[in-house]
Amino acid sequence: MVVSHAVGTPWFIDRMLGTLGSAFGKFPLLLTPGYEHPLGVAYAAGAETAPGPRPREAVTILEDDWPFLYLPRRSIRRITSWRCS
């Protein structure tokens, strides 16, 4: 499987490494050069791929009970007031 995204923040890359590693039993290969590539990041995971790098820091992997891909923490900001222009 090949997965790519254009989010270049280190925590998100680590989250994807951890999530794909958990799903496939080994960390995926990073197909893009460097950790923060301007065009995004691509990973390859599967039975025939060699193991890739570990996440650089501990992150929460994606699960069925918290599938919010782009939120770094288990919280959703509460909006206390609305402004209409």
C-alpha positions in Angstrom: 0.0 0.0 0.0 1.2 3.5 -0.8 -0.1 6.4 1.3 0.8 10.1 0.7 -0.2 13.4 2.2 0.9 17.0 2.0 0.9 17.7 5.7 4.6 18.3 6.6 4.5 18.6 10.3 6.8 16.2 12.2 4.0 15.0 14.6 1.8 14.1 11.7 4.5 12.1 9.9 5.2 10.3 13.2 1.5 9.6 13.6 1.4 8.0 10.1 4.6 6.0 10.7 3.1 4.7 14.0 -0.4 4.0 12.6 0.9 2.2 9.5 3.5 0.3 11.6 0.7 -0.9 14.0 -1.5 -2.0 11.0 1.2 -3.8 9.1 3.4 -5.1 12.0 6.5 -3.1 10.8 7.1 0.6 10.1 6.6 1.7 6.5 9.3 2.9 4.2 9.5 6.7 3.7 9.5 7.2 -0.1 10.2 10.9 0.0 13.6 12.4 0.8 13.9 13.9 4.3 11.3 14.2 7.0 9.8 17.4 5.8 9.4 17.5 2.0 7.7 20.5 0.4 5.5 18.3 -1.8 4.4 16.1 1.0 5.3 12.7 2.3 4.8 9.2 0.8 5.0 5.8 2.6 5.0 2.2 1.3 3.8 -0.6 3.6 3.1 -4.2 3.0 4.4 -7.8 3.3 7.1 -7.3 0.6 8.5 -4.0 1.9 11.5 -3.7 4.1 11.0 -2.1 7.5 11.2 1.7 7.6 12.1 4.2 10.3 10.5 4.4 13.7 8.6 7.6 14.7 10.9 10.1 16.3 8.6 10.8 19.2 5.6 9.1 20.9 2.3 9.9 19.2 -1.2 8.6 19.4 -2.0 6.3 16.5 -5.3 6.4 14.7 -8.0 4.1 16.1 -11.6 3.5 15.6 -12.5 5.4 18.7 -10.4 8.4 17.7 -10.1 8.6 13.9 -9.5 12.4 13.7 -6.5 12.3 11.5 -5.4 15.9 11.7 -6.0 16.7 15.4 -2.8 16.2 17.4 -4.5 15.7 20.7 -7.7 14.1 21.9 -9.6 17.3 22.1 -11.8 19.4 19.9 -11.7 23.2 20.6 -15.0 24.5 21.9 -16.3 27.6 20.3 -17.8 29.8 22.9 -19.1 32.7 20.7 -19.8 33.3 17.1 -19.1 36.4 15.2 -20.9 37.3 12.0 -19.4 39.9 9.8 
